[in-house]
Amino acid sequence: MNAFPYNNGHMMVVPYRHTASLSGWSPEEQKELMDLADLAVNLLKKLMKPDGFNLGINMGLVAGAGVADHIHLHVVPRWNGDTNFMPVLSDTRVISEHLRATYGKLKDALINL
């Protein structure tokens, strides 16, 4: 899970191997990244029933990669109307559920998948 989520249920797929880009990945590594992203999407669909998703890969510090030379993929559930004036006017996001509560629900859903 993302410690500073854009929305409830914001998850990340973080590869074990440190790499700055997708080039040079083995077919198995590419498949594992997408399989884990698909698993995250399916868990979130089942548990939180979002209207859609944003999936994005951060490559490089200026793109938001907190660790230099280590890419990761964000899985962000989205709901109709989930944006409002808070991010625009006060650079603040409202998360309606504590991370620990969401974590517990996702963990249970994964175990029961």
C-alpha positions in Angstrom: 0.0 0.0 0.0 1.1 3.6 -0.6 1.8 5.4 2.7 0.6 8.7 1.2 -2.4 7.5 -0.9 -4.1 9.5 -3.6 -7.3 7.5 -2.8 -8.4 4.8 -0.5 -6.9 1.5 -1.6 -4.0 3.1 -3.5 -1.5 0.2 -3.9 1.9 -0.2 -5.5 3.7 -3.0 -7.3 7.4 -2.7 -6.3 9.9 -5.0 -8.1 12.6 -6.7 -6.0 15.3 -5.9 -8.6 16.5 -2.3 -8.6 16.2 -0.9 -12.1 15.8 2.6 -13.5 13.7 1.6 -16.5 11.7 -1.2 -18.1 14.4 -2.0 -20.7 16.4 -5.1 -20.0 13.6 -6.9 -18.1 13.1 -10.5 -18.7 9.8 -11.7 -20.0 9.2 -13.3 -16.6 9.8 -10.0 -14.8 7.5 -8.2 -17.1 4.8 -10.8 -16.7 5.1 -10.8 -12.9 4.7 -6.9 -12.8 1.5 -7.1 -14.8 0.2 -10.1 -13.0 0.6 -8.4 -9.7 -1.0 -5.2 -11.0 -3.9 -7.4 -12.3 -4.2 -9.0 -8.8 -4.3 -5.6 -7.1 -7.0 -4.4 -9.5 -9.1 -7.5 -9.0 -8.7 -7.3 -5.2 -9.8 -3.6 -5.2 -12.7 -4.4 -7.6 -14.0 -7.1 -5.3 -13.5 -5.2 -2.0 -14.0 -1.5 -2.8 -16.0 -1.5 -6.1 -14.4 1.5 -7.8 -15.7 2.9 -11.0 -12.2 2.8 -12.7 -8.5 2.8 -12.1 -5.3 4.8 -12.8 -2.2 2.7 -13.3 1.1 4.4 -13.7 4.8 3.7 -13.5 7.2 6.2 -11.9 10.7 6.3 -13.5 13.2 8.7 -12.1 13.2 11.1 -9.2 11.4 13.9 -11.1 8.6 11.4 -11.9 8.1 10.7 -8.2 10.3 7.6 -7.7 11.3 8.1 -4.0 14.3 5.7 -4.4 16.6 6.6 -7.3 16.9 4.0 -10.0 13.9 2.0 -8.7 10.7 2.0 -10.7 7.3 1.0 -9.3 3.8 0.8 -10.5 0.8 2.6 -8.9 -2.7 1.1 -8.8 -5.1 3.9 -7.8 -8.8 3.1 -7.6 -11.1 5.9 -8.8 -14.8 6.7 -8.2 -17.0 9.1 -10.1 -16.8 12.4 -8.3 -13.8 11.5 -6.2 -12.1 14.8 -6.8 -13.2 18.1 -5.2 -11.9 21.5 -4.1 -9.6 20.2 -1.4 -6.6 19.3 -3.7 -7.1 22.4 -5.8 -7.4 25.0 -3.0 -5.5 23.6 -0.1 -3.2 20.9 -1.7 -4.9 18.4 0.7 -6.6 15.0 0.0 -9.4 13.6 2.1 -9.0 9.8 2.7 -12.2 8.4 4.3 -10.6 5.3 5.8 -7.5 4.8 7.9 -4.6 2.9 6.1 -4.6 0.2 8.7 -8.3 -0.5 8.2 -7.9 -0.7 4.4 -4.8 -2.9 4.9 -6.8 -5.3 7.0 -9.6 -5.5 4.5 -7.2 -6.1 1.6 -5.3 -8.7 3.5 -8.5 -10.6 4.3 -9.6 -10.4 0.7 -6.3 -11.7 -0.5 -6.4 -14.6 1.8 -9.9 -15.5 0.7 -9.3 -15.0 -3.0 
